[in-house]
Amino acid sequence: MDHNGFLTRFFEAWNRHDVDALADLYAADAVMVDPTLGTELGGREAIRGYYRDMFSESPDASHSLLDSAVVDFNLAAGLVNPASIRASNTLERSPPVIVHIKGSEVRLEPVPDDDGHAGDATSAYGALYSSSDGAVEVGFWEFDGEQTAASQDGYEEVVVVLEGSVEIECDGATYELGPGDVIVYDCPIGGKRLRSPGMKAAYVVRYRQPA
C-alpha cells in the first residue's frame, strides 16, 4: 500500500470512529506519542483505548484529507503494522522538492495604473516563486505613496513588512504596520487605502481558483 492509500484508510476509519480499524493500522508493540497531551502509549490495545476515549469525549470529531505528504513511519520501530504495508515493507516515496531563490536577484516590476487602483503611488512586485498549478505565489512588494484599491476576492494573502512602514484602511479599520508586522487578507475584502513613505514587504498569495 502506498502512503496515499494508507492515509485514506486512516481518515476513513477516523471519520467512522472505527477504533478497531484504527488500531489495526498499528503494530502490536507500537508506541504512539501525542505531543499535544504529553502522553505515550505502548501497544495496540492501549492505542485502541486512546481512540475509544477520544471519540467518546468528542462524538462529532472528523477530519478531511485535503492533501497528503510522504510520512516516514519507521517500520523497524514497529510504529505501523507491516501487514498493512506492501510486502517490501517500504512506503512509496516522492522525490523531495526544494526551491531556493535569491531575493537579491529578483527584479521588481512597476505596476501600471488600472481601473482597480487610483492615487499618486509607486508600486512594484517581484515574484520569487510560483507553484506548478498556479495556486501559490511568493514574492517581494515595494510601495511608496498613497493609493486606493477596489474590493478584492478569490485569494488569501499574507504580507510581512520587511522595511519601512505602511498604513492600511480597510473595511472600517486602520492598520499601522512596521518591520516584522504581518497582515492577512482572507478575501473577499472591501476597498482599501494605503499610505506609506516607503515600504518593502514579502508576500504569499494562495489563489482559490488557480489560472
C-alpha positions as CSV (number, residue, x, y, z in Angstrom):
1,M,0.0,0.0,0.0
2,D,1.4,3.4,-0.9
3,H,1.2,6.4,1.5
4,N,-1.9,7.8,-0.1
5,G,-3.7,4.5,0.3
6,F,-2.6,4.3,4.0
7,L,-3.8,7.9,4.7
8,T,-7.1,7.2,3.0
9,R,-7.7,4.2,5.2
10,F,-6.7,6.1,8.3
11,F,-9.0,9.0,7.7
12,E,-11.9,6.8,6.6
13,A,-11.6,4.8,9.8
14,W,-11.2,8.1,11.8
15,N,-14.4,9.6,10.4
16,R,-16.3,6.3,11.1
17,H,-14.9,6.4,14.6
18,D,-13.9,2.8,14.0
19,V,-11.4,2.2,16.8
20,D,-10.7,-1.4,15.7
21,A,-9.8,-0.4,12.2
22,L,-7.5,2.4,13.5
23,A,-5.8,0.1,16.0
24,D,-5.2,-2.5,13.2
25,L,-3.0,0.1,11.4
26,Y,-0.5,-0.1,14.3
27,A,1.9,-2.9,15.1
28,A,1.1,-5.0,18.2
29,D,4.0,-3.4,20.1
30,A,3.7,0.1,18.6
31,V,4.4,3.2,20.7
32,M,2.3,6.2,20.0
33,V,3.3,9.6,21.3
34,D,0.8,12.5,21.5
35,P,2.9,15.7,22.0
36,T,-0.3,17.8,22.4
37,L,-1.2,15.9,25.6
38,G,2.3,14.7,26.6
39,T,1.1,11.1,26.6
40,E,3.0,8.0,25.4
41,L,1.0,4.8,24.7
42,G,2.6,1.3,24.3
43,G,0.9,-1.4,22.4
44,R,-2.1,-1.8,20.1
45,E,-4.6,-2.2,22.9
46,A,-3.6,1.0,24.7
47,I,-3.8,2.8,21.3
48,R,-7.3,1.3,20.8
49,G,-8.4,2.6,24.2
50,Y,-6.9,6.0,23.3
51,Y,-9.1,6.4,20.3
52,R,-12.1,5.0,22.1
53,D,-11.8,7.6,24.9
54,M,-11.2,10.4,22.4
55,F,-14.3,9.6,20.3
56,S,-16.4,9.2,23.5
57,E,-15.4,12.7,24.6
58,S,-15.6,14.2,21.0
59,P,-18.5,12.4,19.3
60,D,-18.5,14.9,16.4
61,A,-14.8,14.7,15.7
62,S,-13.9,14.4,12.0
63,H,-11.0,15.1,9.6
64,S,-10.7,16.0,5.9
65,L,-7.7,14.8,3.9
66,L,-7.0,17.9,1.7
67,D,-3.6,16.9,0.6
68,S,-1.1,14.2,1.6
69,A,2.6,14.3,2.4
70,V,5.0,11.4,2.5
71,V,5.5,10.1,6.0
72,D,8.4,8.0,7.3
73,F,6.7,5.5,9.5
74,N,9.9,3.8,10.7
75,L,8.7,0.2,10.3
76,A,11.7,-1.1,12.2
77,A,10.5,0.6,15.3
78,G,7.1,-1.1,14.9
79,L,5.1,2.2,14.5
80,V,2.9,0.7,11.7
81,N,1.6,-2.8,11.3
82,P,3.8,-4.3,8.5
83,A,0.7,-6.3,7.3
84,S,-0.9,-3.0,6.3
85,I,2.0,-2.1,4.0
86,R,3.1,-3.8,0.9
87,A,5.4,-6.8,1.1
88,S,8.6,-4.8,0.6
89,N,8.0,-3.1,4.0
90,T,8.6,0.4,2.4
91,L,6.3,3.2,1.6
92,E,6.4,4.7,-1.9
93,R,8.4,8.0,-1.7
94,S,8.2,11.0,-3.8
95,P,11.4,12.9,-4.5
96,P,11.8,16.0,-2.3
97,V,11.2,19.4,-4.0
98,I,13.3,22.2,-2.6
99,V,13.3,25.6,-4.2
100,H,15.9,28.2,-3.4
101,I,15.7,31.7,-4.9
102,K,18.0,34.6,-4.0
103,G,15.8,37.6,-3.3
104,S,18.7,40.0,-4.3
105,E,18.4,38.6,-7.8
106,V,14.7,39.3,-8.3
107,R,13.8,42.3,-10.3
108,L,10.7,44.2,-9.2
109,E,8.4,45.4,-12.0
110,P,6.4,48.6,-11.5
111,V,2.6,48.1,-11.6
112,P,0.9,50.2,-14.2
113,D,-2.3,52.2,-13.4
114,D,-5.6,50.3,-13.9
115,D,-9.3,50.6,-13.1
116,G,-8.8,49.0,-9.7
117,H,-6.2,51.4,-8.3
118,A,-6.0,55.2,-8.1
119,G,-3.6,57.6,-6.4
120,D,-0.1,59.0,-6.5
121,A,1.9,56.0,-5.6
122,T,4.7,53.8,-6.9
123,S,4.1,50.0,-6.5
124,A,6.3,47.2,-7.8
125,Y,6.2,43.5,-7.4
126,G,8.8,40.7,-8.0
127,A,7.7,37.1,-7.9
128,L,10.2,34.7,-6.2
129,Y,8.2,31.5,-6.7
130,S,5.0,30.2,-8.3
131,S,3.7,26.7,-7.8
132,S,3.3,24.5,-10.8
133,D,-0.5,24.7,-10.6
134,G,-0.5,28.5,-10.3
135,A,-2.2,28.4,-6.9
136,V,0.6,29.8,-4.8
137,E,2.9,32.8,-5.4
138,V,5.7,34.2,-3.2
139,G,7.5,37.4,-3.8
140,F,8.5,40.9,-2.8
141,W,6.5,44.1,-2.9
142,E,7.7,47.7,-2.7
143,F,5.2,50.6,-2.2
144,D,5.6,54.4,-1.8
145,G,2.8,57.0,-1.7
146,E,-0.9,56.9,-1.3
147,Q,-3.3,54.7,-3.2
148,T,-6.9,53.4,-3.1
149,A,-7.7,49.9,-4.3
150,A,-11.0,48.3,-5.3
151,S,-12.6,45.4,-3.4
152,Q,-10.9,42.1,-3.9
153,D,-11.9,38.4,-3.9
154,G,-10.7,35.0,-4.9
155,Y,-7.5,34.6,-2.9
156,E,-5.8,34.7,0.5
157,E,-2.7,36.8,1.1
158,V,-0.1,37.2,3.9
159,V,2.1,40.3,3.8
160,V,5.1,40.7,6.0
161,V,6.7,44.1,6.3
162,L,10.5,44.0,6.0
163,E,11.4,47.7,5.8
164,G,9.7,51.0,6.3
165,S,6.0,51.4,7.3
166,V,2.5,51.4,5.8
167,E,-0.9,52.5,6.9
168,I,-3.8,50.4,5.6
169,E,-7.5,51.4,5.9
170,C,-9.9,48.5,5.0
171,D,-13.5,47.6,6.0
172,G,-13.7,50.4,8.6
173,A,-10.4,49.6,10.4
174,T,-7.0,51.2,10.2
175,Y,-3.8,49.1,10.5
176,E,-0.3,50.6,11.0
177,L,2.4,48.2,10.1
178,G,6.2,48.4,10.6
179,P,9.1,46.0,10.2
180,G,8.1,42.5,11.3
181,D,4.4,43.2,11.3
182,V,2.0,40.9,9.3
183,I,-1.4,41.5,7.8
184,V,-3.5,38.7,6.4
185,Y,-6.2,39.2,3.8
186,D,-8.8,36.4,3.7
187,C,-10.8,37.7,0.8
188,P,-13.4,38.9,0.0
189,I,-12.5,42.3,1.4
190,G,-13.8,45.8,0.7
191,G,-11.8,48.6,-0.9
192,K,-8.8,49.8,0.9
193,R,-6.5,52.8,1.1
194,L,-2.7,52.6,1.6
195,R,-0.3,55.3,2.7
196,S,3.4,54.8,3.0
197,P,6.6,56.9,3.0
198,G,8.3,53.8,1.6
199,M,8.0,50.1,2.4
200,K,9.3,46.8,1.3
201,A,7.4,43.6,2.1
202,A,7.3,39.9,1.4
203,Y,4.0,38.3,0.4
204,V,2.5,34.9,-0.1
205,V,-0.7,34.5,-2.1
206,R,-2.9,31.4,-2.5
207,Y,-5.5,31.7,-5.2
208,R,-8.7,29.8,-4.7
209,Q,-9.1,29.2,-8.4
210,P,-5.7,28.9,-10.0
211,A,-5.2,30.1,-13.5
